[in-house]
Amino acid sequence: MELEHSPFYIREMEEIKEKYGNTELHSTITHYAIGDTYINIWFGGLNQPKKYSFKSAKEERVLKMIELAKAGKGLNRYIITKAKGLYER
């Protein structure tokens, strides 16, 4: 029996996808999910999120993005001005 099919297998806690407050009228962000060292962000029209990690965007930027995502305001503008293109590829 493979480990993942075992009744004793404990899966990692899956990330929780949250709806972005979207208080910015021009934001295209729809959802986000926070991990230990990253934030996944879903933009309108994309099926897959863009992952901004400590490695790709630096810790201070990711922490700021998490703060803005939770507040529901300013995330889109922050990405455009401070983290554009810094997602993992």
C-alpha positions as CSV (number, residue, x, y, z in Angstrom):
1,M,0.0,0.0,0.0
2,E,1.4,3.4,-0.9
3,L,1.9,5.9,1.9
4,E,-0.6,8.5,0.6
5,H,-3.3,5.8,0.5
6,S,-2.6,4.6,4.1
7,P,-5.2,5.6,6.7
8,F,-2.4,6.8,8.9
9,Y,-1.0,9.2,6.3
10,I,-1.3,12.8,7.5
11,R,-1.5,15.4,4.7
12,E,0.0,18.8,5.0
13,M,-2.6,21.4,5.8
14,E,-3.8,22.8,2.5
15,E,-3.7,26.5,1.9
16,I,-6.9,28.3,2.3
17,K,-8.0,30.4,-0.6
18,E,-9.4,33.7,0.6
19,K,-11.5,36.2,-1.4
20,Y,-9.7,39.4,-1.8
21,G,-11.6,42.4,-0.3
22,N,-11.0,44.2,-3.6
23,T,-11.8,47.6,-2.2
24,E,-9.7,49.1,-5.0
25,L,-11.9,49.8,-7.9
26,H,-9.3,48.9,-10.5
27,S,-7.9,45.8,-8.9
28,T,-7.8,42.6,-10.9
29,I,-7.0,40.4,-7.9
30,T,-9.8,38.0,-7.0
31,H,-8.3,35.7,-4.3
32,Y,-5.2,35.0,-2.3
33,A,-3.7,32.2,-0.2
34,I,-0.9,32.6,2.4
35,G,1.8,30.0,3.1
36,D,4.7,30.1,5.5
37,T,7.1,31.8,3.0
38,Y,4.8,32.9,0.1
39,I,1.5,34.3,-1.0
40,N,-0.4,33.0,-4.0
41,I,-2.5,35.6,-5.8
42,W,-5.2,34.9,-8.3
43,F,-5.7,37.6,-10.9
44,G,-9.0,37.9,-12.9
45,G,-8.9,35.8,-16.0
46,L,-6.1,33.4,-14.8
47,N,-6.8,29.9,-13.7
48,Q,-3.6,29.5,-11.8
49,P,-2.2,31.8,-9.1
50,K,1.0,33.7,-9.3
51,K,3.3,32.7,-6.4
52,Y,5.3,35.4,-4.7
53,S,7.8,33.8,-2.4
54,F,10.6,34.9,-0.1
55,K,13.0,33.6,-2.7
56,S,11.5,35.3,-5.7
57,A,10.3,38.6,-4.3
58,K,12.2,38.9,-1.0
59,E,10.7,38.4,2.5
60,E,9.9,42.1,3.2
61,R,7.8,42.4,0.0
62,V,5.9,39.2,0.6
63,L,5.2,40.2,4.2
64,K,3.9,43.5,3.0
65,M,1.8,41.8,0.3
66,I,0.3,39.5,3.0
67,E,-0.6,42.5,5.1
68,L,-2.3,44.3,2.2
69,A,-4.1,41.1,1.2
70,K,-5.6,40.8,4.6
71,A,-6.6,44.4,4.7
72,G,-8.3,44.1,1.3
73,K,-6.7,47.3,0.0
74,G,-3.5,48.4,-1.8
75,L,-2.2,45.0,-3.0
76,N,-2.7,45.5,-6.7
77,R,-0.9,48.9,-6.6
78,Y,1.9,47.5,-4.4
79,I,2.5,44.6,-6.9
80,I,2.6,47.1,-9.8
81,T,5.0,49.4,-8.2
82,K,7.2,47.2,-6.0
83,A,6.8,43.5,-7.1
84,K,5.9,43.5,-10.8
85,G,7.3,40.3,-12.4
86,L,8.8,38.9,-9.1
87,Y,6.6,35.8,-9.0
88,E,8.0,32.3,-9.3
89,R,8.2,31.0,-12.8
